[in-house]
Amino acid sequence: MQPLVSIVILNYNGKELSKCLIESIKRIDFPKEKLEIIVVDNASRDGSQEFIRKNYPEIKLIENKKNLGFDEGTNVGVRYCNGKYIAILSNDILVDENWLKELVRAIESDEKIGIVEPWVYNKTPEGKYIIDDYGTTSIFHTHIFRKDVKIDTSEYVRVFTATSACLFRRDIVELPFDKDYFAYAEDTYFGWLVRLKGYEIIHVPSSKIYHEGSETIKKLNKNNYFDFLAERNKIMNLLIFYEGKTLLKLLPLLLLFTILINLFNIRLLLTRFKVYFWLIKNIRLVRKKRADIQKQRKVPDKDILKLMSCKFIEERRINNRIAKFFVQVLNGFSCVYCRIINLGVVGDKKKT
């Protein structure tokens, strides 16, 4: 018998996107009486609320009075959930027929699995859905490909953290996200927190979703606001999750990375300086967040770092030969440094 699953969908001015997602959910191979669908509307102005009420009366609709962002908007929905497991979806996603069934099968297989995530097919400008490659988060919070996993694997894959479109156990956290993040890096925050609590995170290749693209973000990124959030939240994660001794070991690399990223990406220089000023100004808040996170720690960094990469940047994303060579040298330096200080992170090797 299948357990009750709550599905939280966040919507902001995405009436048509939400309609497509809900219709895809209605076609999944899962007992309908074991589904609880909750749509959280972030004060849309396109008639989304009335559309949901009229066409999907069986759905629990929560109407926020203002746009709370992805993180707190999702938290609002989680507070209303009754399921043993909770699935989080943004409205620019379509789900496969076996999406939920395969995720539930995986998470039910081991009580130490805290989060399971599907394979995400991203939509190209040509309208095709493609998969990229398996990756992991680096110690600098960048995305690095993994060479040890083939993209056509059918086996469960142990990963550092999941995307925000995931399924998790309701009883392992009160809320998945920090409301102050608003958007961006919340998936790393949640996954890192779950790992810090001692749970596993598993990728399930037989579960598939199709990502239409960050349509809401594209419309709202005025004055580089979401670039600011992405950079700030990335650094915040590093400051609040690492053990103190790990931060001290990484400090030279983190400073070097910060200098290089500002030299080679001048376009966002002002935005990054705004981030640094914000972090200094709000140092007490950051320290409080760190204390709250560290109180929940059940495992040391050495057990978590095994799934993180030592590289600065993924060189496969760089086309310029000179720039690629420079990045390869930096990545090599970083990995050698991590070996010298015995950090235990993943290098550019065939096994993790």
C-alpha positions, 0 to 999 in steps of 0.5 A, a space after each residue: 500500500 502506498 503512503 500519503 504523499 503531499 505535493 507542494 506547487 509554488 505559483 507566481 503569475 504562471 496560470 498556464 504553466 501551473 495548468 500543464 503541471 497539474 494535468 501531468 500530475 493527474 496522469 501519473 501512476 499513483 493512487 489518487 486517494 494517496 495524493 494531497 496537492 497544495 498550490 501556494 500562490 505568491 500573490 499572482 496578478 494573472 488570475 491564477 487563484 480563480 483559475 485554480 479554484 474553478 478548475 481544480 476544486 480538489 486542490 488545496 489553494 493557499 493565497 499569500 498576500 505578497 510574493 514570499 519568494 520560492 523558499 518561504 512560499 514553499 515553506 508555507 505549503 509544507 506547513 499545511 502538508 499531511 503526507 508522510 513524504 512531501 514532493 516540491 515542484 515549481 510550476 515550470 515543470 512537467 512530470 513523467 507518469 512514473 515520476 512519483 512511484 519511482 521516488 517513493 519506491 526509492 525512499 521507502 527502500 531505506 529509512 536512512 534516505 532523507 531525500 530522493 530526486 528525479 532526473 531533470 530534462 531541461 528544455 533547450 531553445 529549440 524546444 527539445 528536452 535534454 539531460 546534461 550530466 551527473 554533477 556535484 557541488 564543489 567546495 566553492 559552491 560551483 557545479 562540477 561534472 562527475 566522471 564516475 557516473 554514466 548518464 544512462 545508468 539505471 542504478 540509484 546514485 548517491 549525491 551530495 545534494 538534490 535539486 529543489 524539485 525533490 521528495 523528502 521525509 516529512 519528519 526529518 525537518 520542520 521546514 526545508 528552506 530558510 525564508 531569508 534566502 528568498 530564492 537560489 541556493 536553497 536546494 544546496 541549503 536543504 540537502 546540506 542540512 539533511 546530510 549534516 543530520 546524517 541522512 542520505 540523498 539519492 538520485 533516481 534515474 527511473 524518475 523523470 521530470 521536464 523543466 520548461 525553464 526559469 520563466 518567473 526568474 527571467 521576468 523578475 531579475 531587475 537590477 541583477 536582484 537574483 544575481 545578488 541572491 545567488 551570490 549571497 546565498 552561495 557564500 552564506 551556505 559556506 559560512 554556516 555549514 562548514 565546521 570551523 576547522 574546515 573553514 580555516 583550512 579552506 580560507 586561502 582557497 576561498 580568498 583566491 577564488 573570490 579574487 579570481 571570480 571578480 577579475 574574470 567576471 567584471 559584469 557582476 563586480 558591483 553586485 558582488 561588492 553589494 553582497 560582501 557589504 550585506 554579509 558584513 552588515 548582517 554578521 550577527 544574523 549570519 552567526 545566528 544562522 550558523 549556530 542554529 545549523 551547527 546545533 543540528 549536526 550529527 556527522 562531521 565534515 569528513 563524511 560530507 566532503 567525500 561527495 564534494 569536488 575540489 575544483 574551482 570551475 568546470 572547465 568543460 563549460 569554457 570554450 576559449 582554449 587559453 582560458 580553459 588551460 588557465 582554469 585547468 591549472 587552477 583546478 589542479 592547484 586547488 586539488 593538490 592543496 586539498 590533498 595536502 591539507 587532507 580535506 578528503 574531497 573528490 578530485 578529477 578521478 574515476 571513483 568517488 
